[in-house]
Amino acid sequence: MATTIITKQHDTKIRFRDTPTIDGVPLTSGDLAGCTLSFLMKGDAKALKQPATINPDATFSYDPVATDVDTVGKYQQEWEVIFPNTKILTFPNNGYNIVKIIADLG
């Protein structure tokens, strides 16, 4: 399910998280065994693709670095899973998460 995340520019003590589902059914750690994961975010000002973590509970997480959150804007975000057989599946698969980076006052 797509979500909206709002964070302030330069805030790196946040963690992007997601629970991947197909037709509302969460994937299991067995479904994701041997897979690699990327965090993708794209907007008018920038695009990025970074390695992310598949957690033991089959959730996804990514801790941003300073350059990921340095530009104010609205971004589409998704997770890209590459399976051991090289097949690719993105989550959420019914749209995109939205990330809004708002200006800080400092």
BELHU-V535353 format. One record per residue. PHI is phi in whole degrees, -180 to 180 (NA if undefined). OMEGA is omega in whole degrees, -180 to 180 (none if undefined). Layout:
phi = {PHI	PHI}
omega = {OMEGA	OMEGA}
//
This chain:
phi = {NA	-71	-131	-117	-119	-115	-140	-92	-53	78	-80	-109	-93	-127	-136	-78	-136	-158	-113	-72	-134	-124	53	81	-101	-64	-72	-106	-62	-64	-62	-104	-60	80	-86	-114	-131	-127	-98	-118	-143	-142	-148	-64	-88	-165	-139	-146	-140	-131	-62	-128	-112	-96	-80	-57	-88	71	-94	-109	-150	-151	-102	-71	-101	-54	-72	-71	-123	-92	-122	-62	161	-111	-128	-93	-135	-148	-112	-112	-105	-111	-81	-56	-86	72	-70	-120	-141	-110	-131	-68	-95	-116	155	-135	-75	-114	-118	-111	-103	-103	-66	-94	-96	-97}
omega = {-179	179	174	179	177	177	178	177	177	179	-179	177	174	176	172	-179	176	173	-177	178	171	-176	177	-179	180	173	178	177	176	178	-173	-179	178	-178	169	-173	174	173	180	178	-176	175	180	-173	-177	174	178	175	-176	175	-180	-173	167	-177	-180	179	177	172	179	174	177	176	-176	171	-173	-177	178	-172	-178	-175	179	177	177	-173	168	-178	174	177	180	179	173	-178	-179	179	-180	174	-177	175	180	-180	-6	-178	177	-178	-179	165	178	175	176	176	-178	-177	171	-176	-175	none}
//
